[in-house]
Amino acid sequence: MKKTALSIVILLAWAGLSPAQTWEAAVAGGYRTLKDSALREIYGNGFVVAPSLSLAMSKTLRVGAEYEFGYSKNAAIGMFEDPSTLKVRGGHLFVQYGERSGRFRPFIKTGVGIFAYQFDVRTPSQPTVNVSETDVSFFIGGGVRAFFTKRLFGTAELKYVALWVGSYDDKVDLGGIRLLLGVGYDF
Amino acid sequence: MRVRISAAIAGFAVIGSLGFSAAGPAGSADPLRAVLSPLNPAFVRALERGDVRHPSPQDITPLQGLLPFVDPTLPSAYDLRDEYRVTGIRGQFPVVTCTIFGLFASLESTLKPYETCDFSERHLDGGSEESDALEANVGAMARWSDPVLEDDDPWEGGTPYDPARPAVKHVQKVVFLPPRADALDNDRIKRAVMDRGGVAVEMRFSRSLLNDTYDSYYTTVETPDVHAVAVIGWDDLFAKEKFTPRAPGDGAFICKNSLGGNFGAAGYFYVSYYDAFFGRFSLPAVVLAEPASGLIENYQYDPVGCTARLGFSSETAWFANQFVAVSNDPLAAVSFYSYGEAGEYEVFVYTGAAPGLPQSGTLAAQFAGTLTEAGYHTLRLPEPVPLAVNERFSVVVRLRSQGNNYPIPIEHPVPGFDADFNALPGQSFISSDGQIWSDLVTYEGPTYARSNVCLKAFAGYAPVYPPAYLRVERLVNDLIFYKEYVDRLSWAVHPSNTEPIAAYRIYRKEKGAPNDSYVFLAETGTTDLSYYVRGLTATSAYAYRVTAVTASGRESDPSEVVD
């Protein structure tokens, strides 16, 4: 996984040196689900914001990075319904393949990254339970970019993000599906 | 020495110039002579034969040959185990002291289902002056030396007898049932089992007579060994063919033995109604206790127990004890033994009494009532009588004991009792009519020089019963990323409390630690009868105690969970 990430970074750096390439900046936001059913029952699904920056490597291939944040939920947990907070955020490096011309440009993308999650439970009778960890995540998805002008576009994207993290006695998936809408600019 | 004190001169006696050495008017000796009850023939026979175990020395003839008690409402089968009113099977090896196992089986059963206790037979064995004898064991419990918890003095590996260890319950009532007159005279035992709990019963026993197929027992042969068990149920339809030899008829008591779980049916066995000795030669007994937190001062001169009785050839007699208060706690109850199936009593309490004059001073309380069973009775005073430290007070009892010409219970040296009998002048008094009193120690020369009347007085308050049905459950609080282990304690209100409970206190110790390492954990209100101990790990192992606290701040005995 680390090798893959490193390869993408090198590719991105190499591509960035080439004057023929173009940069795109976008920001998207939307709905995300929480895959783990137990956690979803407690904290529910939510909304995230995901700014990104990508670079065209060829007519059909782009590489980029995006950061996702905004999922921070408070809820009562456990048999005593103690107040608790679950916060998930992190970034991916990705490779995107898609049409380079036309008003509507569908694409698919995949990537890997590092996500951080924080979980704390505030109990009256013992020290607060506080879990703050990071773990590797990957995603796969696709969507369409609709260009309003030559450079300004809107984007709609559906992706599945996997984020398997260790719980007390098993793994839970803090990932889920994202349905994002956004705008971007092709420099 | 004879002392005459009449109601007319009682008021003058407080001056104190009339010590017990200043006997009443000349010629005032009690015209009737007190006679000592005969020894139980079975006890004498055991002594003569040199038996290892002896039955009770008490004359039980007033309770023998009574008309059978028939209760048509009794079911044909009953088992206290179905009611969760029996504690676990114990093993009496390597020491043979089955009487105390039988009595504790009864006591532990009568405390159920509200409380589950495991009492130390070893401690009672050390505290009883003659641990084979019912009266000596009852005596040790009635003097509040026992029971203590098994944890504090375990049967195996226990410590030397510690007389200073306080009883965790106060035995204030022991019912003596009449011996069974015949094979069908079983309803008294059955009724006692249903209403009270396990009944301690003596029998003739030999392990070789057990029918291992049906775990049944029946004998007509007087084996040398006297054994004690606890009746915890019965089955009228238990077939006679299941006994070896075959019994004359169907029916068996279900008995809890003290020979470990490998004996019989997991420690239990069936004894035929037709067994020739089961409950026939001694008094079946039911032991009942109340919290140690109620009555807190025990005034007594009979630490050994009631070993004999006196009488004036009449069912009625008077007896009295004088005590000196050691605290300001009010006098709340008195106790004595009776050996008649029925009886009538009248109790008088005098405060500010003069030495040696039982009916002197101020008549502070007087009440009367009836007894419907034999045994050790504690009678509550209608109102507590205030006492002051160093104040001398008298408890005087007139007792009519039906069919019993020896109504005065006394502690008296009997052969075979290796006990330290002690008495002093000015402690115990007897009278045939309540007019002419004799100091027992000097009655008939040295005969009763070491004898005292078994009449106790108790200072204290209403008992505060501990929480009932205490349970501990280990729960896991699943916090996804963290598992919190939780002990949930739950209990119920004890129905016997007369004073409102204002709070409950929770104590805990690490499992296996000594009982004096319990520490206070929390106090809760009365709305939610449960408590969660949080923040535990998978390896945390604690034992808990919960007490009830009244609005006046009095704390009950602890309830605890016995594994």
Interface residues (C-beta under 8 A of the other chain):
Chain A: D36 A38 L39 I42 I77 G78 M79 F80 D82 S84 F119 V121 T123 S125 Q126 V129 V131 S167 Y168 D169 V172
Chain B: L475 N477 D478 L479 I480 F481 Y482 K483 E484 V486 Y532 R534 G535
